[in-house]
Amino acid sequence: MQVHLAAGLTGSGLNLPAVPPHVTNGNLYPAQRSARPPTRFYRQLAKFLSCIKMRPSRPLLHLPKRTAAMAETSGTSLAPQKTRSARAEFWAGVRDETPLMFGVIPFGLVFGVLGVESGLSALQTILLSSILFGGASQVVFAQLWAAGVPAFIVGGSVCVINMRHLLYSASMAIYLRPLPLRWRILLGYLLTDEAFAISIRRFQHQPPGPFQHFHLLGSGLLLWTGWQISTIFGVVVGETIPESWSLSFAIPLTFIAVVAPILKSRSDLAAAVTAGSLAMIGQPLPWNSWLLLAAIGGILAGWLVHHFNQPAVDPA
């Protein structure tokens, strides 16, 4: 009907465009063609899919075996961990700390002898172990006191050496933060080099528990008790100990036993090597100031190596 109408209008003198010859089924617009199913496309798609060998998915029953194998490889266990009691955590800390006591006890004997020889009374030496409880800083205090170093140098040296406890407490804070203040004060007092080295491994490498702080309590109390007894023993019978025993060598051995297991990165190694080198080079310096030089140099070297080994951040 539309085709005849267009032909009539064309014969009437109106200039209308001619109907394209391919228009069929009464459609005036070439774009509106009758849709034919793209049989060729479907045939090619079916041929492509038939060439693919689909691998059947692994059933879900195999997933636990795979997970168990991965856990066995990584050294972890999927079984729920039994929470240890406060008594078990305490004695675990005592047990883990015991091997280090073979170096701590001679260390305390040396300090007891050194404290008396530096001019401190027996009571002052014992109270210094109880109040300061700093190990290396006590030895430095006694050495500087005996050398007649000014008090502000003595105090500054002790403070710088004990600054390592700031790092210890910062590392322990995330594990002890939920505890009441009285607990944190007590554990902060007991937090020394050896107690930190033992208990931080328990916190980082074993499952957490509500009584995990008892591990630090056990390691710290054992260390404190051994240190006090060895100091008293050094004050009382220190003069009878023969020099051939070389008990003073226990001091570096103790710190080597504490430091060596935690040297795992380049920054750790750089800090240890730099501090040790500066300590040996700076021996002629007055007032034992090589201690400050070695401590500051080791911290700076470790920070620089850690900073420059950081991966570059892509700004994009």
C-alpha positions in Angstrom: 0.0 0.0 0.0 2.8 2.4 0.9 4.6 1.6 -2.4 1.5 2.5 -4.5 0.9 5.7 -2.5 4.5 6.8 -3.1 4.2 6.1 -6.9 1.0 8.1 -7.0 2.5 11.1 -5.3 5.5 10.9 -7.7 3.2 11.0 -10.7 1.4 14.0 -9.3 4.4 16.3 -9.8 6.0 16.0 -6.4 9.7 15.4 -6.4 9.9 12.4 -4.0 12.8 10.1 -3.9 12.4 6.8 -5.6 11.8 3.8 -3.5 14.9 1.7 -3.3 14.6 -1.5 -5.2 15.6 -3.7 -2.2 12.7 -2.5 0.0 10.4 -5.4 0.5 7.6 -6.5 2.8 6.3 -2.9 2.7 9.3 -1.3 4.5 10.2 2.2 3.4 13.5 2.4 5.4 16.5 0.5 4.3 17.9 0.2 7.8 14.8 -1.7 9.0 15.5 -5.0 7.2 14.0 -8.2 8.2 16.1 -9.9 10.8 17.6 -13.2 9.8 19.1 -15.5 12.3 23.0 -15.4 12.0 23.3 -19.1 11.4 26.9 -18.8 10.2 27.9 -17.2 13.5 26.3 -19.9 15.6 27.9 -22.6 13.5 31.4 -21.1 14.0 30.8 -20.6 17.8 29.7 -24.2 18.2 32.7 -25.4 16.2 35.1 -23.3 18.5 33.5 -24.6 21.7 33.7 -28.2 20.5 37.5 -27.8 20.1 38.0 -26.8 23.8 38.6 -29.6 26.2 36.9 -28.5 29.4 38.7 -29.8 32.5 36.2 -30.8 35.2 36.5 -28.7 38.3 38.0 -30.4 41.4 35.3 -31.5 43.8 35.0 -29.7 47.1 35.9 -32.8 49.0 39.5 -32.4 48.0 39.8 -28.9 49.5 40.4 -30.0 53.1 43.3 -32.3 52.0 44.9 -29.5 50.0 44.5 -27.1 52.9 46.0 -29.6 55.3 48.9 -30.1 53.0 49.5 -26.4 52.8 49.3 -26.1 56.6 51.7 -29.0 57.0 54.2 -27.4 54.6 54.0 -24.0 56.3 54.5 -25.5 59.8 51.1 -24.5 61.1 48.3 -26.6 62.4 44.6 -26.3 61.5 43.6 -27.9 64.7 42.3 -25.5 67.3 45.0 -24.5 69.7 44.4 -25.2 73.4 44.7 -22.1 75.5 47.5 -22.4 78.1 46.7 -21.5 81.7 48.5 -18.8 83.6 50.6 -21.4 85.5 51.6 -23.1 82.2 52.6 -19.7 80.7 54.6 -18.7 83.8 56.6 -21.9 83.9 57.1 -21.8 80.1 58.8 -18.4 80.6 60.9 -19.8 83.4 61.9 -22.8 81.3 62.8 -20.7 78.2 64.8 -18.2 80.3 66.9 -20.9 82.2 69.6 -21.4 79.5 70.5 -17.7 79.6 71.0 -17.7 83.3 74.4 -19.4 82.8 75.6 -16.1 81.4 73.5 -13.8 83.7 74.8 -15.3 87.0 78.5 -14.7 86.2 77.5 -11.2 85.0 75.9 -10.5 88.4 79.0 -11.7 90.2 81.2 -9.4 88.2 79.0 -6.4 88.9 79.0 -7.2 92.7 82.8 -7.2 92.7 83.0 -4.1 90.4 80.5 -2.1 92.5 82.5 -2.6 95.7 85.8 -1.9 94.0 84.4 1.4 92.5 83.8 2.9 95.9 80.2 1.9 96.5 79.2 0.3 99.7 77.8 -3.2 99.8 74.3 -1.9 100.4 74.5 0.7 97.6 75.7 -2.0 95.2 72.8 -4.3 96.1 70.3 -1.5 95.9 71.6 -0.4 92.5 70.8 -3.9 91.2 67.3 -3.8 92.7 66.4 -0.2 91.7 68.2 0.3 88.4 68.1 -3.4 87.3 69.8 -2.5 84.0 72.7 -4.9 83.7 75.1 -3.1 81.3 74.1 0.3 82.5 75.0 -0.7 86.1 78.5 -1.8 85.0 78.9 1.5 83.2 77.7 3.4 86.2 80.3 1.7 88.4 83.1 2.2 85.9 82.4 5.9 85.4 81.9 6.4 89.2 85.2 4.8 89.9 86.9 7.0 87.3 85.6 10.2 88.9 83.6 11.2 85.9 81.2 14.2 86.5 77.7 13.2 87.6 75.9 14.6 84.5 78.2 12.4 82.3 77.4 9.4 84.4 73.7 10.0 84.3 73.7 10.8 80.6 75.6 7.6 79.8 73.2 5.5 81.9 70.2 7.1 80.2 71.5 6.6 76.7 72.4 2.9 77.4 68.9 2.3 78.9 67.2 3.9 75.9 67.1 0.4 74.4 64.3 -0.3 76.9 62.1 2.2 75.0 62.4 0.0 71.9 61.7 -3.1 74.0 58.5 -1.5 75.5 57.3 -0.3 72.1 57.6 -3.8 70.7 55.8 -5.3 73.7 53.1 -2.6 73.9 50.8 -4.3 71.3 50.7 -7.5 73.3 50.4 -5.9 76.8 48.1 -3.0 76.0 44.9 -4.7 77.2 46.4 -5.3 80.7 45.6 -3.1 83.7 48.1 -0.4 84.6 49.5 -2.3 87.6 50.4 -5.2 85.4 52.1 -3.0 82.8 54.2 -1.3 85.5 55.3 -4.6 86.9 56.2 -6.1 83.5 57.9 -2.9 82.5 60.2 -3.1 85.5 61.0 -6.7 84.7 61.6 -6.0 81.0 65.3 -6.4 80.4 67.5 -7.7 77.5 67.2 -11.4 78.2 63.5 -11.3 79.3 62.6 -9.4 76.1 64.6 -11.7 73.8 62.8 -14.8 75.2 59.2 -13.5 75.6 59.0 -11.6 72.3 59.5 -14.9 70.5 56.6 -16.4 72.4 54.4 -13.4 71.5 55.3 -13.4 67.9 55.5 -17.1 67.0 52.9 -18.8 69.2 49.2 -18.4 69.3 47.9 -15.5 71.5 46.2 -16.3 74.8 44.5 -14.5 77.7 47.4 -15.4 80.0 50.4 -14.9 77.6 51.7 -12.0 79.8 52.5 -14.6 82.5 55.3 -15.8 80.2 57.1 -12.5 80.5 56.4 -12.6 84.3 58.1 -15.9 84.6 61.1 -15.0 82.5 61.5 -11.6 84.2 61.1 -12.9 87.7 63.7 -15.7 87.1 66.1 -13.1 85.7 65.5 -10.7 88.5 66.0 -13.3 91.2 69.2 -14.7 89.7 70.5 -11.1 89.2 69.9 -10.2 92.9 71.4 -13.4 94.3 74.5 -13.2 92.1 75.0 -9.6 93.0 74.8 -10.3 96.7 77.1 -13.3 96.2 79.6 -11.1 94.3 79.5 -8.4 97.1 80.0 -10.9 99.9 82.6 -13.4 98.5 83.7 -11.6 95.4 87.2 -10.9 96.7 87.8 -14.6 97.1 87.1 -15.4 93.5 90.4 -16.0 91.6 91.1 -13.8 88.6 91.9 -16.9 86.6 88.2 -17.6 86.3 87.8 -14.6 84.0 84.2 -14.0 85.0 84.2 -10.6 83.3 84.2 -12.4 79.9 80.6 -13.5 80.8 79.4 -9.9 80.0 80.1 -9.9 76.3 79.1 -13.6 76.0 75.7 -12.8 77.5 75.0 -10.0 75.1 76.2 -12.1 72.1 73.8 -14.8 73.1 71.0 -12.2 73.2 71.8 -10.3 70.0 73.1 -13.0 67.6 69.7 -14.9 67.2 67.9 -11.7 66.2 70.3 -10.5 63.5 68.1 -11.4 60.5 68.1 -8.4 58.2 70.7 -6.1 56.6 69.8 -3.2 58.9 70.3 -5.4 62.0 73.7 -6.5 60.7 74.7 -3.0 59.8 73.8 -1.7 63.2 75.7 -4.4 65.0 78.9 -4.1 62.9 78.9 -0.3 63.1 78.3 -0.2 66.9 81.0 -2.9 67.5 83.5 -1.1 65.2 83.0 2.3 66.8 83.2 0.8 70.3 86.7 -0.6 69.5 87.9 2.5 67.7 86.7 4.8 70.4 88.4 3.2 73.3 90.9 6.0 73.8 88.1 8.6 74.2 87.7 10.1 77.7 85.0 9.3 80.1 84.0 6.1 78.3 82.2 8.3 75.7 82.8 5.5 73.2 79.6 4.1 74.6 77.5 7.0 73.3 79.4 7.1 70.0 78.8 3.4 69.4 75.1 3.5 70.4 74.3 6.5 68.2 76.4 5.2 65.3 74.7 1.8 65.4 71.2 3.3 65.5 72.0 5.6 62.6 73.6 2.9 60.5 70.6 0.6 61.0 68.2 3.3 60.1 70.0 4.3 57.0 70.3 0.7 55.6 66.6 0.1 56.4 65.6 3.4 54.7 67.5 2.8 51.5 66.4 -0.8 51.2 62.8 0.1 51.2 61.1 -0.7 47.8 60.4 2.3 45.6 56.8 3.4 45.6 55.3 3.8 42.2 53.6 7.3 42.0 51.1 6.0 39.6 
